[in-house]
């Protein structure tokens, strides 16, 4: 007998991603409910929400999910990373304080995985956007009108090797690479800030000089990364930042990189003269 999937709950944070996921689920004909995070969810998702919750109201969230569930939870959209002390206080009645201190003692991935574990311990599966809306992910191959030249292909190879070597250290998902040299590696600041730094470093003086030939943004998932809460993503804003940094294109891990509004992103790359390519990387 085929198992009936648990009811789906889309937890909507900031940005367009929750709306895009909702549209993908609508196209697939899969029913779902929306739980909006107060102060973060956009108007389109607030209008569809059956419940609105505060970010740190863990007891309230669990109470609603219990009434709806057991359910499968899909987190989508951004939220400001709360202070670990606030999480400890809000969850004190639900988990052992020492265990939460251990969770909060690591990086963002460890902290977020701890929050997912809390949901799972209360009988709710947590699934990622990549699992319920795979049509939003980068396909393999060239997207758009432009293709990488030999210099760009060399940079892509270096970027793949670099990010693969750094992956166990939770450094970041992206790097700006020129031939065999790393110009910038993403840290906690995120891709856009890393690209701003790359512009200052690669287009001297003061970010206004000529960029290095073959400069490429490479973006891959980290080994063991929990894609449910930290899926690599690009969008039109990434294209603009990459172009300003002097990049000639972007190389993304196919099937593991979310493209926010793919038609708009590809069109932006075409206008900027950048290639956009999805890389097949076998596990």
Secondary structure as UniProt FT lines:
FT   STRAND          7..12
FT   HELIX           17..28
FT   STRAND          32..37
FT   TURN            38..40
FT   HELIX           43..46
FT   TURN            47..48
FT   STRAND          51..53
FT   TURN            55..56
FT   HELIX           58..68
FT   STRAND          71..76
FT   HELIX           84..90
FT   TURN            91..94
FT   HELIX           97..104
FT   HELIX           108..121
FT   TURN            122..123
FT   STRAND          125..127
FT   HELIX           129..132
FT   HELIX           134..136
FT   STRAND          141..143
FT   HELIX           150..166
FT   HELIX           167..169
FT   STRAND          174..178
FT   TURN            179..180
FT   STRAND          181..185
FT   TURN            188..189
FT   HELIX           191..202
FT   TURN            206..207
FT   TURN            213..214
FT   STRAND          215..219
FT   TURN            223..224
FT   TURN            227..229
FT   STRAND          232..234
FT   HELIX           236..244
FT   TURN            245..246
FT   STRAND          249..253
FT   TURN            254..256
FT   STRAND          257..259
FT   TURN            260..261
FT   HELIX           262..272
FT   STRAND          275..279
//
